[in-house]
Amino acid sequence: MVRKAEITLSKNARGGEGTLEMHHILKPEELNGHGRFYAMVKFPPHSSIGVHEHIGETEPYYILSGHGIFIDNDGSRIPVGPGDVCLIECGQSHGLENNSDEELRLMALIYNE
């Protein structure tokens, strides 16, 4: 099977700023109960996803392009860029801000513990 990714928009994601563009690579049912989200996410300049918690699931981010600030579980603010991996473990909180004038792109996978 070959198909295009399904694209959705998420305005003020988790209380963040702006509108994120989500390119869903696999649908939840295609993850066969192992997860709920696998997508490439585009953060326009000065957009963000608000700090939120993951219960019963883990989420790694892989930064493809652009730069931003990752808000870690302990509240620390860590600069991120291409090639960086951000790991959000079960029960942790996180957020991400694109504080630059260029688009930030990442891959995200949310899978069950």
Secondary structure, 3 states (H helix, E strand, C coil): CCCCCEEEEEECHHHCCCEEEEEEEECHHHHCCCEEEEEEEEECCCCEEEEEECCCEEEEEEEEECCEEEECCCCCEEEECCCCEEEECCCCEEEEECCCCCCEEEEEEEEEC
